[in-house]
Amino acid sequence: MSIFAALNVYHDLAPRSAAMNMAIDQALLESAAAPSIRFYRWESPALSFGYFGRFADVADKASERDLVRRWTGGGIVFHGEDLTYSIVIPAGDPVFAESSMSIYENVHHALRKALVANGQRAELLAVAAVCDRRTCFRSNNFPTADELTQNSPTVTDRRYNDCFANPVKADVTIDGRKVAGAAQRRTRAGLLQQGSVQYVDLENGLAERFAQALSANCSEREINRETLHRARELAEHKYGANEWLRKH
């Protein structure tokens, strides 16, 4: 069964900076009138880390990768050869009323379906990885409309926390290896889920199959000028600013 009655699909093929990619996701959430999925690319090897992450844990990668702090939670994700996507669900859509964990799981069910259709033996992880409070935390509760959800663990006592080394419940795996994870942010405007697919064949129409598994009524869209203008402002003053990158 499809998750969304209708879905706008953005194939954002122009490679963009890490700051601009994060900014477009936020701008789409701010202006969303209907559920959407955006597939996007990176103009250079990049590294994104979660809202609660420490810049000190990734600082020495700055000479190798374009660093950016996400608006969503989670740990460190390396980008460049992955299929990166964002899903926006406006507050007026019925799906927004579902729990964050339910949305996360349903989206990954759709992704698993797309991977299986492409010949991959993909599964959804049924039980979260066991970890102690020193090395992992996650939250799927939202006491306020602006609460963050952490759908990947954050490891604070390792030099690097590759999210893909730490699968949690409802992540997508193949032969026990995590190949897809995501993180969310919920606001009064709606819900943003940012995800990455790695270590699999990303060709053979995977993005299209994923979108079609999310909704039987997909419409191709282009990002409008107003959204891009807002994203440029966010990229300059927020995601590309040292104050944001080095906060906490």
N, C-alpha and C positions, 0 to 999 in steps of 0.2 A: 504494500500500500504506500502511495506517495505521502510525503510529509506535508508538502505545500500544495494548495489548490492551483496556484500559479507561481512562476518563478522567473524573475529577470536575470539574464545571464550576461555577464561582462567578460569577454575574452580580451583582457588588457595586454595586448601583445608587445607594446613598446616597453623595453627594459627601463626600469626606473631606479632611482636611488632608494636606499633603505628608508630614509626619512620620508620621502614622497610616497612610498608604498604604504607606510603606516598612516600617513596623513589622509590618503584617499579612502582608506578603510573607515577612518573616523568621520570624514566628510559624508560618505555614503550613509553611515548610520544617522547622522544628524538630519539628513534630508529625506530619509527613506519613506516612501509611501506604500511600498510593496516588498515582499521578500526578494532577496537577490543573492546571487553568488558571483564573486569576481575571482577569476584566475589571473595570476600576474607573475611577472618575471623581474629579475634583478639585473641591473646594469653592470654589476661587479660582484664577486663573492662577498656575501654578507653574513652577519651574525645578529640575530635578534635575541633579546633576553627579556624576561617578564617584568612587569611593573614593580614587583617587590625585590627584584634582583639587585646585586651589588655590582657597580661598575668595576670595582677592584678585581672582581673575578674574571673579567674579560678584557681588561685594559691592555694587556700585552698582545692581544689579537688585533689591535687598531692598525698596525702596520700591514696586516695581511687582509683584513676584511672591513667592510663598511658596517660599523656598529650602530645599533639602534635599540632603544628601550621601547618595548611594546606597551600599548594601553591595556592589554589583557595580561593575565597572570602567566604562570608557568616558568619553565627554566630556559636553558640556552638551546637555540636551534640554529644550525648552520644552513644557509641558503645559497642557491646558485644552480644546483642540479636537481632541485626538488620540484614537485608540483605544489605551489603555494596557492591557497585560496582563502577567501573570507566570505562568510555568510552573514547577511544582515536581516534581522527580523524586526519590523517596526512594532511598536507597542500595540497598535490597533489590530494586528493579525492574531487570529486565534492561537497559533502555535506559541506566541509569546507567553501565554498564560501557563504553559507547561513548565515543569521543573527544569532547571538547567541541566541536571543529569539526564533527564529524559530526552531533551533536545540533543545533547552530546551523543547519547547512545543511538538515537534514531538517525542522526547524520552519518554516523559511522556504520550503521547497518546499510545505508544507501551506498556508501563508499565500498564496503565489502562486496555488495552486489555487483558494483561496477568492476571491481578487481576480479571477481570470480568469472564474470562474463568475458574478461580478457585472458582467462586461462590461469589465473593465480589462485593458489589454495589459501585464501585469506580467511581469517577467523576473527571474532571479537573476543577480547580477553574477558573472561567471566568474573575473575576475582582480582582485586587490586594486589599489586606487589607488596610484600611485607617489608616495612621499614620502621625505624624508630623515630622519635620526635627530633632527634639531633640531625637526621638526614633528610626527612621528608615532611611536607605538609601539603594538604589540599583542603579546599572548602567548597562545598556545593550548596551552601545555604546563603540566602540573601536577606539579611535583616533589614536592609534599606534598598531603595531603588538604585542606588549608585554603588552597591557592593560589587566587589570583584570576585570572580570564580577562578580557582586555580585547578585546572584539569590535567596538569602535569606536576610532578613533585619538584621541589626546589632543594638541591643539595648544597649545603653551605660549608661542609668541611672537606670538599674535594676542590681541586684546582679548577676543574671544569665540570659542569653538569650538562651533559648531552641528554636532552629530553628523551632521545630515542634509545638510550640505555636504561630507561626507567619506565617501563610500561605500567599503566594503571588500568583499572576497570573500564571496559568499553573502548580501549584503544584497539587498533587493528594490527594483527600480527600475521606473519607467514612463517610456518615452521618454528614458532616460538620467538621470532624476532619482530620487534615493533617496527611497523612500516608507516604508521600514521598516528598522529596525535594532534591535539588542539587545545586552545584556551579561550575563555570567554570573558566578556564584560557586559554587564547589564546596567542600563541607565533608564531614565524616564522616557527616552526616545525609542528605546528598543534594545535588542541584544545583538552583540557582535561576537561571532566565533571565527577565530583565525586558526587555520590548520595547515599542516605540511604533510606531504606524502613523499617517502624516500625509499631507496633500495629496491624499487620495482621498475618494470618497464612502463615509462610514462607516456609512451606513444600509443598507437592503436586506438585512438579515440577515447582514452580514459576520462579526460575532462568532460567530454560530451556525455558519456555513459553515466558519470557521476551526477551531472545535472539532471539527466532524464530519470535517474533513480530517485531524485529528490522531488520531482514533480513531472507529471505527464503533460503539463502545459507550460513549456519553456519558451521564453521570448528573448531573442538576442537584442542587446542594448549597447549603446555607447555612452561613456561618461560625459555628461553635459558640461558646458563651459562654467556654469555657476559652481558645480561641485569641484571642478579642477581649480578654480580660483580660490575657493575655500581651502582646498588641500594645499595649495602653494603657501598660503598664509600659515597653516598649521605646520608645514614642513620647515618653514623659516623660523617661526617663533616658538615652536614646541619641539617636534621630533628631531630637528637638526640643531637644537640649542644645547650647549654644554650643561646648562642648568637642569634640563630634563635628563640628559644622558647620565649625568653624575649624581642625580638625586639619591637620597638614602645613604 
